Every structure is written in structure tokens, then in C-alpha cells.
Amino acid sequence: MDHFTHRFLCHRYDHRHVADATEKNGQEQSPGSGLALSTPVVRLVDVHKSFGRQQVLRGVTLDIPPERTTVVLGPSGVGKSVILKLITGLIQPDQGEVWFCDKRIDQLHRRELDRLRTRIGFLFQMAALFDSMTVEENVSFPLTEHTEFSREERHERVRKALHTVGLEGVEHKLPSELSGGQKKRVALARAIMLNPLLVLYDEPTTGLDPIRADGINELILKLRHELGVSGIVVTHDLASARKVADRLVMIHDGQIIAEGSFSEFACSDNPHVRRFIAGQWDPCEDEVVSNEWSPR
């Protein structure tokens, strides 16, 4: 588990606020119901980010609408995952603004940032389960850290979350006893334990065969339809993007070069978009190599 994953999972603050929010955002109320459909749940304004001399993002402006799934496309190394780290406050922009609802993330104090993070679920690329914990302990981790729910209450919530992602009877298994697809489902159950307003999916189908990958795609659709969550999916998997996206965004050379539906992308005149959709090598990509890591 890398440094940024650990920081996101282990943030702490006043558990009473989380318990109240969890109760208010149950099945009776959509997590996204507090926002008008015209109000972005996330907004990036002229965001720049560099690591050393490598400029990764160059003036990115992006609105993420509520209760919709936005897919961020682009080749490996163009800064897609950097956007997710900026949204969660794990890294700061060099220039520009990052907003979550009415909060400017890049200006929040630690306590305010920790509070905001409980409204964001994160499905990490490699699931990022704790190897020494059982499935139940992994899924209940957010509740254990941030609420005063009894053991029985946590157990029931875990059972419901696992049922939501299509898993039964795995509570006492260790991650090593699960398939790749099952690990992703467990991680997704953990991501929704605090009834988030937004779920971030970092390469959700990476490492899965086509059938299990499609199962994850179905879950992304299910969460949007049944729970009303907003979603940002970072991927280069076109089959996944086509299935789950309400809207697509493509990044090239640190900038957004296209936005729209999959059909609009398929008919795009932009040569980089056309090559990406067709799966053709773009010689320019060899000159635009950026790393999605940042110093620890």
C-alpha cells in the first residue's frame, strides 16, 4: 500500500460528524440530493501541477456534475490519477483552484480536509486492501475509524455493503483468498461505507479479465442509479468507458483536449482522440511522457 493510499484511508477526525452524516445519507436520501443538477460536485479551475521539472497538468479546467459518471481518458502517464489526488487533497496544485461542492480544497485546514474526505469514496487501482485484515475488517475500517457504531451495527452495515457489490459469505476470508475481481468488489464496498457523495475510481478494471471487468462496470452503474453517487473514473479501458460514462474527458499533454459523449468522441476530428479511440500508436506520446507519482 503506497503512501498516498495509506494517508487517504487513515485520515481521522471527529467521529460524531461522520455518524450523523451516515445516518442522514442512508437509503431514504440520495447522497447527491443536496445539490442542484446544475451545480458541479467538483470543479477544477486553471489547475497546474508539476513534479520537479516535469509539468503534468497545464491549465486544466473541469466541472464534474452531480449524480453522473465522468470518465477521464488518456494514455498512461498524462496526469489522470494526479487529478484524483488533487480532488482528495493528497497533493496541492501549483496554481489554480480545486473545489468540492462549496469548499476550496487547496485552502482547507487539515481538520476541514479530513471532514471533507469522508464524503469521498476511493476505489484504488490495486484495491489496496489490508493484507492482515479479514474482508469484514477491511470493509468496516471506515466505520471503526470514524463512528461509534456497535460491533453488531458495523457487522450489519458490512453485510449490506457486500450484498450491494454482489458478495456473500466472504466476511471471514483474507484478501489472499480472494480473486482479483472479488478484491475490487470488497474495496468498492469499503468505498461506499460512509455513503459518499462522490466515488473516485482509479483504473477500476485494471488486471481483470473481460468478464470480471464488466462486473465492475455494472457495479459502477448500479451505484449511480441506486445510490445517486457522482463518479469520476480514470481509465484507458475503452470498453469500460463506453459502458459507464455519462460524459468523457480526454487529457493530452497536460490539457483537456476533448469533452463529450462516446459517440462524439468516436466522430471527433481531433487526431489524438481519433488515435486513442482506434487504439493506434501516437508518436507524439513518446515526447509527452509524465509520471503520475509525486515525492513522498
MARPA-766634 format. One record per residue (C-alpha): x, y, z; residue in one letter. Coordinates in nm, 3 decimals, padded with zeros to 5 digits. Example, Ala and Ser with C-alpha at 12.3 -4.5 7.8 and 13.67 -1.06 7.14 Angstrom:
BEGIN
+---------+---------+---------+----+
:    east :   north :      up : aa :
+---------+---------+---------+----+
:  01.230 : -00.450 :  00.780 :  A :
:  01.367 : -00.106 :  00.714 :  S :
+---------+---------+---------+----+
END
This chain:
BEGIN
+---------+---------+---------+----+
:    east :   north :      up : aa :
+---------+---------+---------+----+
:  00.000 :  00.000 :  00.000 :  M :
:  00.159 :  00.327 : -00.110 :  D :
:  00.197 :  00.645 :  00.091 :  H :
: -00.100 :  00.828 : -00.064 :  F :
: -00.338 :  00.535 : -00.027 :  T :
: -00.246 :  00.498 :  00.339 :  H :
: -00.295 :  00.872 :  00.401 :  R :
: -00.641 :  00.869 :  00.245 :  F :
: -00.760 :  00.557 :  00.429 :  L :
: -00.623 :  00.659 :  00.768 :  C :
: -00.732 :  01.022 :  00.794 :  H :
: -00.905 :  01.091 :  01.128 :  R :
: -01.136 :  01.349 :  01.278 :  Y :
: -01.447 :  01.391 :  01.494 :  D :
: -01.642 :  01.064 :  01.461 :  H :
: -01.971 :  01.225 :  01.567 :  R :
: -01.996 :  01.424 :  01.246 :  H :
: -01.948 :  01.110 :  01.036 :  V :
: -02.205 :  00.914 :  01.232 :  A :
: -02.461 :  01.190 :  01.180 :  D :
: -02.382 :  01.216 :  00.810 :  A :
: -02.403 :  00.840 :  00.768 :  T :
: -02.749 :  00.832 :  00.923 :  E :
: -02.872 :  01.127 :  00.714 :  K :
: -02.739 :  00.983 :  00.390 :  N :
: -02.899 :  00.640 :  00.421 :  G :
: -03.136 :  00.474 :  00.179 :  Q :
: -03.406 :  00.733 :  00.249 :  E :
: -03.199 :  01.014 :  00.098 :  Q :
: -02.978 :  01.017 : -00.208 :  S :
: -02.625 :  01.128 : -00.122 :  P :
: -02.640 :  01.371 : -00.411 :  G :
: -02.982 :  01.514 : -00.329 :  S :
: -02.838 :  01.821 : -00.161 :  G :
: -02.700 :  01.958 : -00.489 :  L :
: -02.885 :  02.113 : -00.779 :  A :
: -02.812 :  01.927 : -01.100 :  L :
: -02.658 :  02.247 : -01.239 :  S :
: -02.407 :  02.275 : -00.951 :  T :
: -02.079 :  02.088 : -01.007 :  P :
: -01.981 :  01.849 : -00.730 :  V :
: -01.616 :  01.904 : -00.827 :  V :
: -01.462 :  02.199 : -01.007 :  R :
: -01.103 :  02.246 : -01.122 :  L :
: -01.014 :  02.596 : -01.240 :  V :
: -00.693 :  02.656 : -01.439 :  D :
: -00.503 :  02.388 : -01.245 :  V :
: -00.130 :  02.344 : -01.299 :  H :
:  00.085 :  02.074 : -01.139 :  K :
:  00.450 :  01.983 : -01.184 :  S :
:  00.683 :  01.732 : -01.021 :  F :
:  01.032 :  01.871 : -01.040 :  G :
:  01.083 :  01.988 : -01.397 :  R :
:  00.809 :  01.762 : -01.530 :  Q :
:  00.490 :  01.959 : -01.594 :  Q :
:  00.196 :  01.719 : -01.567 :  V :
: -00.113 :  01.944 : -01.576 :  L :
: -00.115 :  02.271 : -01.769 :  R :
: -00.424 :  02.479 : -01.706 :  G :
: -00.690 :  02.211 : -01.655 :  V :
: -01.044 :  02.344 : -01.607 :  T :
: -01.310 :  02.081 : -01.543 :  L :
: -01.661 :  02.060 : -01.394 :  D :
: -01.796 :  01.729 : -01.258 :  I :
: -02.179 :  01.724 : -01.248 :  P :
: -02.361 :  01.557 : -00.957 :  P :
: -02.519 :  01.213 : -00.989 :  E :
: -02.338 :  01.146 : -01.316 :  R :
: -02.030 :  00.941 : -01.406 :  T :
: -01.747 :  01.128 : -01.575 :  T :
: -01.471 :  00.921 : -01.735 :  V :
: -01.125 :  01.075 : -01.769 :  V :
: -00.942 :  00.916 : -02.062 :  L :
: -00.584 :  00.935 : -02.177 :  G :
: -00.269 :  00.729 : -02.221 :  P :
: -00.067 :  00.622 : -01.920 :  S :
:  00.134 :  00.900 : -01.761 :  G :
: -00.070 :  01.205 : -01.867 :  V :
: -00.185 :  01.304 : -01.519 :  G :
: -00.521 :  01.130 : -01.482 :  K :
: -00.451 :  00.995 : -01.134 :  S :
: -00.294 :  01.327 : -01.036 :  V :
: -00.639 :  01.481 : -01.076 :  I :
: -00.780 :  01.232 : -00.824 :  L :
: -00.505 :  01.316 : -00.575 :  K :
: -00.580 :  01.687 : -00.616 :  L :
: -00.951 :  01.632 : -00.554 :  I :
: -00.880 :  01.445 : -00.230 :  T :
: -00.624 :  01.700 : -00.115 :  G :
: -00.343 :  01.445 : -00.110 :  L :
: -00.137 :  01.686 : -00.318 :  I :
: -00.173 :  02.059 : -00.382 :  Q :
: -00.186 :  02.241 : -00.717 :  P :
:  00.099 :  02.473 : -00.808 :  D :
: -00.158 :  02.711 : -00.948 :  Q :
: -00.536 :  02.720 : -00.983 :  G :
: -00.836 :  02.619 : -00.771 :  E :
: -00.980 :  02.282 : -00.670 :  V :
: -01.338 :  02.282 : -00.536 :  W :
: -01.555 :  02.011 : -00.382 :  F :
: -01.913 :  02.141 : -00.355 :  C :
: -01.867 :  02.481 : -00.188 :  D :
: -01.526 :  02.408 : -00.034 :  K :
: -01.198 :  02.507 : -00.192 :  R :
: -00.988 :  02.200 : -00.120 :  I :
: -00.649 :  02.357 : -00.177 :  D :
: -00.717 :  02.612 :  00.100 :  Q :
: -00.864 :  02.387 :  00.370 :  L :
: -00.702 :  02.323 :  00.706 :  H :
: -00.627 :  01.960 :  00.797 :  R :
: -00.939 :  01.914 :  01.012 :  R :
: -01.168 :  02.055 :  00.742 :  E :
: -00.998 :  01.844 :  00.477 :  L :
: -01.040 :  01.527 :  00.683 :  D :
: -01.409 :  01.605 :  00.724 :  R :
: -01.449 :  01.654 :  00.351 :  L :
: -01.274 :  01.325 :  00.271 :  R :
: -01.546 :  01.126 :  00.445 :  T :
: -01.780 :  01.240 :  00.164 :  R :
: -01.548 :  01.085 : -00.095 :  I :
: -01.511 :  00.713 : -00.162 :  G :
: -01.199 :  00.589 : -00.339 :  F :
: -01.158 :  00.264 : -00.531 :  L :
: -00.782 :  00.230 : -00.563 :  F :
: -00.621 :  00.077 : -00.870 :  Q :
: -00.498 : -00.240 : -00.697 :  M :
: -00.783 : -00.248 : -00.440 :  A :
: -00.543 : -00.156 : -00.154 :  A :
: -00.687 : -00.399 :  00.099 :  L :
: -00.507 : -00.455 :  00.429 :  F :
: -00.350 : -00.800 :  00.387 :  D :
: -00.367 : -00.893 :  00.756 :  S :
: -00.735 : -00.798 :  00.793 :  M :
: -01.037 : -01.008 :  00.704 :  T :
: -01.286 : -00.887 :  00.447 :  V :
: -01.519 : -00.769 :  00.724 :  E :
: -01.240 : -00.578 :  00.897 :  E :
: -01.137 : -00.416 :  00.569 :  N :
: -01.488 : -00.309 :  00.477 :  V :
: -01.573 : -00.186 :  00.827 :  S :
: -01.245 :  00.009 :  00.855 :  F :
: -01.409 :  00.350 :  00.782 :  P :
: -01.678 :  00.282 :  01.044 :  L :
: -01.422 :  00.166 :  01.301 :  T :
: -01.213 :  00.479 :  01.244 :  E :
: -01.489 :  00.738 :  01.225 :  H :
: -01.804 :  00.623 :  01.407 :  T :
: -01.921 :  00.486 :  01.739 :  E :
: -02.140 :  00.216 :  01.588 :  F :
: -02.151 : -00.104 :  01.790 :  S :
: -01.990 : -00.421 :  01.660 :  R :
: -02.333 : -00.554 :  01.567 :  E :
: -02.420 : -00.236 :  01.376 :  E :
: -02.090 : -00.245 :  01.188 :  R :
: -02.141 : -00.612 :  01.103 :  H :
: -02.487 : -00.542 :  00.959 :  E :
: -02.363 : -00.248 :  00.753 :  R :
: -02.078 : -00.458 :  00.618 :  V :
: -02.320 : -00.734 :  00.524 :  R :
: -02.540 : -00.486 :  00.335 :  K :
: -02.244 : -00.327 :  00.158 :  A :
: -02.111 : -00.665 :  00.048 :  L :
: -02.458 : -00.760 : -00.074 :  H :
: -02.467 : -00.437 : -00.276 :  T :
: -02.148 : -00.535 : -00.458 :  V :
: -02.261 : -00.894 : -00.510 :  G :
: -02.062 : -01.077 : -00.243 :  L :
: -02.199 : -01.315 :  00.020 :  E :
: -02.029 : -01.525 :  00.286 :  G :
: -01.677 : -01.386 :  00.245 :  V :
: -01.659 : -01.180 :  00.564 :  E :
: -01.402 : -01.402 :  00.734 :  H :
: -01.174 : -01.452 :  00.436 :  K :
: -00.838 : -01.280 :  00.395 :  L :
: -00.756 : -01.084 :  00.077 :  P :
: -00.513 : -01.359 : -00.026 :  S :
: -00.810 : -01.597 : -00.051 :  E :
: -00.997 : -01.376 : -00.298 :  L :
: -00.982 : -01.345 : -00.675 :  S :
: -00.887 : -01.015 : -00.838 :  G :
: -01.249 : -00.933 : -00.911 :  G :
: -01.356 : -01.014 : -00.555 :  Q :
: -01.084 : -00.787 : -00.416 :  K :
: -01.214 : -00.499 : -00.628 :  K :
: -01.568 : -00.563 : -00.503 :  R :
: -01.452 : -00.567 : -00.140 :  V :
: -01.264 : -00.242 : -00.197 :  A :
: -01.575 : -00.090 : -00.355 :  L :
: -01.786 : -00.199 : -00.057 :  A :
: -01.537 : -00.019 :  00.169 :  R :
: -01.553 :  00.290 : -00.052 :  A :
: -01.929 :  00.330 : -00.001 :  I :
: -01.942 :  00.258 :  00.374 :  M :
: -01.984 :  00.624 :  00.471 :  L :
: -02.243 :  00.693 :  00.199 :  N :
: -02.018 :  00.922 : -00.007 :  P :
: -02.133 :  01.199 : -00.233 :  L :
: -01.856 :  01.117 : -00.480 :  L :
: -01.670 :  00.796 : -00.566 :  V :
: -01.333 :  00.806 : -00.740 :  L :
: -01.238 :  00.500 : -00.946 :  Y :
: -00.868 :  00.473 : -01.033 :  D :
: -00.830 :  00.225 : -01.322 :  E :
: -01.113 :  00.005 : -01.182 :  P :
: -01.080 : -00.272 : -01.442 :  T :
: -00.700 : -00.299 : -01.448 :  T :
: -00.579 : -00.657 : -01.404 :  G :
: -00.921 : -00.814 : -01.459 :  L :
: -01.035 : -01.041 : -01.739 :  D :
: -01.315 : -00.902 : -01.964 :  P :
: -01.596 : -01.080 : -01.777 :  I :
: -01.488 : -00.965 : -01.430 :  R :
: -01.412 : -00.619 : -01.566 :  A :
: -01.768 : -00.597 : -01.696 :  D :
: -01.890 : -00.697 : -01.350 :  G :
: -01.713 : -00.392 : -01.206 :  I :
: -01.865 : -00.174 : -01.478 :  N :
: -02.211 : -00.300 : -01.381 :  E :
: -02.142 : -00.207 : -01.018 :  L :
: -02.040 :  00.146 : -01.115 :  I :
: -02.372 :  00.182 : -01.300 :  L :
: -02.561 :  00.031 : -01.007 :  K :
: -02.412 :  00.276 : -00.756 :  L :
: -02.508 :  00.572 : -00.972 :  R :
: -02.863 :  00.452 : -01.030 :  H :
: -02.942 :  00.318 : -00.683 :  E :
: -02.739 :  00.547 : -00.456 :  L :
: -02.722 :  00.859 : -00.669 :  G :
: -02.346 :  00.899 : -00.627 :  V :
: -02.133 :  01.106 : -00.858 :  S :
: -01.840 :  00.922 : -01.010 :  G :
: -01.505 :  01.002 : -01.167 :  I :
: -01.348 :  00.708 : -01.348 :  V :
: -00.985 :  00.729 : -01.455 :  V :
: -00.912 :  00.469 : -01.721 :  T :
: -00.770 :  00.386 : -02.063 :  H :
: -01.014 :  00.092 : -02.097 :  D :
: -01.241 :  00.199 : -02.383 :  L :
: -01.495 : -00.080 : -02.329 :  A :
: -01.537 :  00.031 : -01.968 :  S :
: -01.554 :  00.398 : -02.064 :  A :
: -01.821 :  00.334 : -02.325 :  R :
: -02.037 :  00.143 : -02.078 :  K :
: -02.022 :  00.360 : -01.766 :  V :
: -01.968 :  00.716 : -01.892 :  A :
: -02.234 :  00.982 : -01.898 :  D :
: -01.957 :  01.210 : -02.019 :  R :
: -01.599 :  01.164 : -02.137 :  L :
: -01.300 :  01.391 : -02.091 :  V :
: -00.963 :  01.333 : -02.259 :  M :
: -00.628 :  01.465 : -02.139 :  I :
: -00.330 :  01.512 : -02.367 :  H :
: -00.008 :  01.698 : -02.295 :  D :
: -00.143 :  01.818 : -01.959 :  G :
: -00.458 :  01.974 : -02.103 :  Q :
: -00.816 :  01.871 : -02.171 :  I :
: -00.848 :  01.835 : -02.547 :  I :
: -01.199 :  01.689 : -02.575 :  A :
: -01.524 :  01.654 : -02.378 :  E :
: -01.850 :  01.485 : -02.472 :  G :
: -02.030 :  01.155 : -02.519 :  S :
: -01.867 :  00.838 : -02.651 :  F :
: -02.037 :  00.885 : -02.987 :  S :
: -01.899 :  01.239 : -03.007 :  E :
: -01.551 :  01.106 : -02.930 :  F :
: -01.589 :  00.839 : -03.199 :  A :
: -01.665 :  01.112 : -03.454 :  C :
: -01.402 :  01.357 : -03.330 :  S :
: -01.176 :  01.539 : -03.574 :  D :
: -00.901 :  01.569 : -03.312 :  N :
: -00.614 :  01.342 : -03.428 :  P :
: -00.514 :  01.245 : -03.072 :  H :
: -00.872 :  01.147 : -02.985 :  V :
: -00.910 :  00.951 : -03.309 :  R :
: -00.586 :  00.759 : -03.248 :  R :
: -00.681 :  00.682 : -02.891 :  F :
: -01.028 :  00.557 : -02.983 :  I :
: -00.881 :  00.348 : -03.267 :  A :
: -00.605 :  00.213 : -03.043 :  G :
: -00.333 :  00.347 : -03.272 :  Q :
:  00.012 :  00.443 : -03.152 :  W :
:  00.061 :  00.819 : -03.133 :  D :
:  00.428 :  00.914 : -03.194 :  P :
:  00.371 :  01.240 : -03.006 :  C :
:  00.313 :  01.042 : -02.686 :  E :
:  00.681 :  00.950 : -02.674 :  D :
:  00.756 :  01.320 : -02.638 :  E :
:  00.492 :  01.379 : -02.373 :  V :
:  00.597 :  01.138 : -02.102 :  V :
:  00.497 :  01.231 : -01.749 :  S :
:  00.499 :  01.033 : -01.428 :  N :
:  00.186 :  01.013 : -01.214 :  E :
:  00.390 :  00.984 : -00.895 :  W :
:  00.478 :  01.264 : -00.660 :  S :
:  00.751 :  01.290 : -00.395 :  P :
:  00.667 :  01.147 : -00.057 :  R :
+---------+---------+---------+----+
END
